[in-house]
Each structure stands twice: as C-alpha cells, then as structure tokens.
Amino acid sequence: MLKIKLQHNGGLETIAAEEGTILSEVIRKAGGMIHTPCGGKGVCRKCRVEIINEAHVLSCQYKVTHDCHVIVPKSETDSA
C-alpha cells in the first residue's frame, strides 16, 4: 500500500491507496469531493491538483504509483 498525504478541506491526512488507483478515487475515499464534470475523460480540467515536488495533474487521469503529497485546491472541492 502507498501512503498519500492529502491536503484538502482545510486539513491534512494520510491515507493508504493501492498502486494504480486513480487519484480522484483516492480523494473521494478520503471524503473529499472533486469536480469531474467530464466523467473522468480529462477534458474539463476541473479536477486539477498539485503533487508536491512534482507537478499539477488531472486527478481523474493520474494513477498513483508512489507515496506522494497532494494538495486539492479549495476551489476544486465541492461540499455537496
């Protein structure tokens, strides 16, 4: 299992994820809501997150392959 530090909704938590899991699924598992109006096709770019020391990625397209620290921008979360 991989360790994903997830900074979202004003907090920071570490959750476990299996290698190859789509990052938007990891975020949802942790209780975060991320906008994916394109249905995970990667065209709307609403699910963009930052992976510390790496890059900005589309969470609906990014497969987790290593331990990482992810920041979900407040504007990308949905409290609904």
Secondary structure, 3 states (H helix, E strand, C coil): CEEEEEEECCEEEEEEECCCCEHHHHHHHCCCCECCCCCCCCCCCCCEEEECCCEEEECCCCECCCCEEEECCHHHECCC
